[in-house]
Amino acid sequence: MTNVQKRSMITGYAGLPFGKLSQCEAGCVGVLGVPSEVEHGSRTGTALAPDALRKMSQNVDSDFPVRGFDLGNLNPTGDWSHTLGQLVTQMLDRNIVPLVLGGASEVALTVLGALPDMPVVAAMPMVRQDVAVRSTNTVWLGLNNVQPAEVWDQICQRKMIWRSARQLDEGRGDGFEMCNAAILWVDISVLDLGHAAGADGLNPGGMEPETLVSVIGAMAYRWQAIVITGLAPCRDTRGMSELTAIETLNAALGNA
Amino acid sequence: MRDAAPMQFDAIPSFLGAPIGDLEDLMPHHVAVIGYFCDNLDRPAPEQRYLARQLRYASRPGNEQTNTIDLGDLNVFPLERNKHLCAVTAQCAAILTTGARMTLVGGDASGLEALGIAAQKVMGSDVAVVSVSDGVVDNLPKAHPIVLSVDLGALAGIWKSRPRRLGGLSPTQMIAQIDATQGDVIAAALFGLAPALDDRGRTETRAALAILHAVTERLAKGAC
């Protein structure tokens, strides 16, 4: 973490103290910001997300449900991918839950790369080839619009579980098979544009914020790592997108 | 050089475009609306005190309710808690003694506390404080005096410029609860919202104004 950031914030995410990995105990969370920017498209701003989430988390009504430390931000100009992978592995070895605040989707792919055999619950509007090819099945939440045919075939052949945004908004979010441990990846562009516009992708007809929170909160998984990506706070001046991300994290960790 | 054009002043903004009055103007059938500029005592949050000012600016003449009077603002002493509560209680009691009904607008929940004490003092009987966000209380007798607590902090995040939580009530739900409140509503406090003072606050200001309108209508109905 840079000295500038330390000076500008008294407390870290959700009031957690800033600290080092060595200070984290087993069962805690380690919050790590990776302010990487999206490389394609016009809806930039994901680099601002970790600090925007920290700021917003000081003002919400709900309490952060677990103990832990905020480990600050990785320097996005260096080899952050390698460092992130190492930090995630170290945290998991010590039974610490990495809570990674992206950043662009590459941040989540790095976390997934550090846990190659772990099932993934992915909340995102479009399925991804690089996630679908993992050895374990992925649970897809909030799919919307036309999906790429070859990836979809793969998902159907392997009988992966999926729910569209509409199904979830209509309350058809049950029937998930129980799973002991998984990685949670929430891409904020899963949210409907009209409810929370602070995402790097446009998603009309996406999930409602309350649906995302309740669906994640109802999943009795033991999250091994949680990653938020695709949040572009400057696109949402009211902060509904940050608020949704924070309440989703609280809902996920509240089940821990 | 041209002669200066005669300067035009708009009417002084008032709650719901109501006429501006004083304590001596109050009659038993009146509903007094009063600003409460204190947001640092009970569930403090800066800028809640500006709600009264914002709602006056947002009020437009034309849909004012008969019998509603803008009584100005209460005198407050926010840095001296005891003196403040005594002063606010005394002022509220003075208004209620006229037989008029009243609503405090803006600030934090400390206004509700003082209003409850004042109502108790004036009515000399049990006065129930009924919270709109807690749902309808339907077991109160028609004549039971009630102070209505309208906490705008219970609005869902989508209605606010600076949301602090996703869940909550819509303005329509709040208005329905206000309309459905049984008993003799003698006073109300509308509080808990720090409105953005620029265009970002338009939605929450309009929501708060609609709720204030519903509160004054409910007060005007009296016992039901």
HADDOCK unambig.tbl for C-alpha pairs under 7 A between the chains (distance, minus, plus):
assign (segid A and resid 59 and name CA) (segid B and resid 164 and name CA) 6.23 0.50 0.50
assign (segid A and resid 60 and name CA) (segid B and resid 164 and name CA) 4.28 0.50 0.50
assign (segid A and resid 60 and name CA) (segid B and resid 165 and name CA) 6.04 0.50 0.50
assign (segid A and resid 61 and name CA) (segid B and resid 164 and name CA) 5.59 0.50 0.50
assign (segid A and resid 61 and name CA) (segid B and resid 165 and name CA) 6.01 0.50 0.50
assign (segid A and resid 210 and name CA) (segid B and resid 166 and name CA) 6.69 0.50 0.50
assign (segid A and resid 238 and name CA) (segid B and resid 161 and name CA) 5.34 0.50 0.50
assign (segid A and resid 238 and name CA) (segid B and resid 162 and name CA) 5.52 0.50 0.50
assign (segid A and resid 239 and name CA) (segid B and resid 162 and name CA) 6.91 0.50 0.50
assign (segid A and resid 240 and name CA) (segid B and resid 163 and name CA) 6.85 0.50 0.50
assign (segid A and resid 243 and name CA) (segid B and resid 165 and name CA) 6.75 0.50 0.50
assign (segid A and resid 244 and name CA) (segid B and resid 166 and name CA) 7.00 0.50 0.50
